[in-house]
């Protein structure tokens, strides 16, 4: 065999580089959430799922042979991010009604909710609590392309103290319920953090105070000590994970902030000291201020415990007033709805409530895009239409920086350069 023939034979076994999948999305307008302005006549180039160029069409080079998606008069935004969802929960199944369903039901329910969520324009979510590691399973199925859904940052189980908000407190002692994330004391807590990470958690969620939907505790009462919170946060950070704390009460919020918790969920009774600590360490508030309307309107019909409804009446208005004060004080804010407490796929209803209680439409949009990407620790991947990030984007009619309710009617959803929904 000659040198040339040997070379030709070798080439037959060399892998052939596949041509890159290139998509060019054009639209009349684009909200630049980083700069805080709207750009006209834009193009976004996505190669193998990530953005390589974005801006006015005159300044963007379109690769030859690229697939084109022309959105005409619509306005482009980054794919939205909800920092607080429970994909395997359903608000219409409240209280003891959940006992009618077999454990595998909740996993199947999560499949339907994931589809509703991404089609509503939320291309990334942080799932802060689910049983049976269901959110990890959903993430894996979505990544494989088996089911439609958003990018999921899973917390798996939420960690909590015995008898606390993250424990099961609605049954007598002769009924045993498995609670794999209930832990007390620094060493038990550290061990649970390690276990959750082992089985797929990418963020740690814990309950620092009581809550609305736990039957027996005080909504604002602190449930972990400073020492316990310090241990939990230190262990999670050492393992490269960020931490979210469920916290309504002032003392629990401030204890969690001093421990270095990255996001405060709910933050209903935060005070001036909470604001100072949050700004000092750039800890983010994730405040689900739309929920009150749904819970009080539908809770009785849905079977929610009366104790929970009473707590919601106590806390809902105060949380909104705290939100307004936090925005005025310049506290870092992200978008988190607690979807699962109200229906999945309607996440965008909260934008209007955020504007009603003190934000501009642009600030509300930034909370669900660039701010959320930073708070997740994934600013290189999501949160803006800039080179390097995933080609996740949505399109709406008109200008959402003037009328944020337009985000309730997303016309087109694109994830990684692939059209997920086109309702034009």
Secondary structure, 3 states (H helix, E strand, C coil): CCHHHHHHHHHCCCCCCCCCCEEEEEEEEEEECCCCEEEEEEEEEEECCEEEEEEEHHHCCCCCCCEEEECCCCEEEECEEEEEECCCCCCCCCHHHHHHCCHHHHHHHHHHHHHHHHHCCEEEEEECCCHHHHHHHHHHHHHHCCCCCCEEEECCCCEECCCCCCCCCCCCCCCCCCCCCECCCHHHHHHHHHHHHHCCCCEEEEECECCCCCCCCCCCCECCCHHHHHHHHHHHHHCCCEEEEEECCHHHHHHHHHHCCCEEEECCCCCHHHHHHHHHHCCEEECCCCHHHHHHHHHHHHCCCHHHHHHHHHHHHHHHHHHHHHHHHCCCEECCCCECCECCCCCCHHHHHHHHCCCCHHHHHHHCCHHHHHHHCCCCCCCCCCCCCECCEEEECCCCCCCHHHHHCCCEEEECCEEEEECC
